[in-house]
Amino acid sequence: MTPVIFIGTSDFSVKCLEYLLESEYFKIQAIVTVPDRQRGRGMKWQNSAVKVFSEKLNKPIFTPEKLSEESFLKEISKIRSHFAIVCAYGKILPKTFLKLFPKQSVNIHPSLLPLWRGAAPIERCLMNGDNETGVSLQCIGERLDAGDIIGKVSFPIEEDETAKEVYKKAEKASKKLLQEDLVSYLKGELNPQAQLEEQACYAHKIEKKEAEIDWSESALKIHNKVRALVLDLQAFTFFNGQRLKIYKTKVLDISFLQKEKALDKSLSLISAGEVVVLDKSQLVLSCGTLALSLLEVQREGRKKQKIEEFLKGVSIKLGDTLGVKGD
């Protein structure tokens, strides 16, 4: 068995760790994850998903603030593992840490590298409207996600799939890479291939300000933002001066709006974010191009609701405009 240090943070990381534990080829000697963080409205201390999962494994768990900490490096070096597997850790690995592993280290990344290197690959590919993505297994080099590729698995993205659903697909795709391709690589049966730098693009971390919806953008672009951000920040607008998170939407075409007589007035007189169709089960807003039907939302201090439930408890009428902040 190959002794391994596993490094990861998220739910996606947990699934990858499970695949390694299932394999007869690997022996997990220690697990590295991020320190506990204060999160949410109550700022309660929370463990990473990897730490929660790993606490039942009876294996050493390390949570250094920085992987370059001298005390941490000393403890890791005592374990004498020659190989590290990284999965969605969320931090850059310093040279002082990587040099502890003479047989090199690998990273499993949820994109088809060199596309979407960086912190938010699935979110960025959805925001971009990509119809395909995948998972890549790569050697870790000096530059972020730029190492040689050991293997890839691709899969399609449906137009209404959210980040949650795409991550589930990525989890399944990772199994082959970790249980088959990685083993073949360690046996010397696979030769990694260099990435094509001219195809590289970057998935920068999602900033909070990006989550606010600009209704002057196209309905499709807003729809893509909504499905990309369901897991973390959530796309939002303002309704009656309060923040309204949006979890699910549907793009509507001109023929639908004409049928609903939503375009009785001149297009030039319709404001971005204006309510153009409204009944007990529909709330449709105008966008820069076409319109968007809201299907699932959440008001401040409330639970997530289907649009039918939301409309029962609010006062809203045709011609109202969302996106206006309170004083």
Salt bridges, closest charged atoms under 4 A:
GLU18 OE1 - LYS15 NZ 3.24
ASP36 OD1 - LYS51 NZ 3.31
GLU65 OE2 - ARG37 NH2 3.08
GLU65 OE2 - LYS91 NZ 3.78
GLU75 OE2 - LYS78 NZ 3.23
ASP145 OD2 - HIS109 ND1 3.62
ASP160 OD1 - HIS223 NE2 3.14
GLU161 OE2 - LYS169 NZ 3.05
GLU171 OE1 - LYS168 NZ 3.90
ASP181 OD1 - LYS176 NZ 2.66
GLU197 OE2 - ARG117 NH2 2.81
GLU197 OE2 - ARG143 NH2 3.11
GLU210 OE1 - ARG124 NH1 2.81
GLU212 OE1 - LYS325 NZ 3.90
GLU217 OE2 - LYS221 NZ 3.52
GLU274 OE2 - LYS265 NZ 2.78
GLU296 OE2 - LYS306 NZ 3.09
GLU309 OE2 - LYS312 NZ 3.12
ASP320 OD1 - LYS317 NZ 3.00
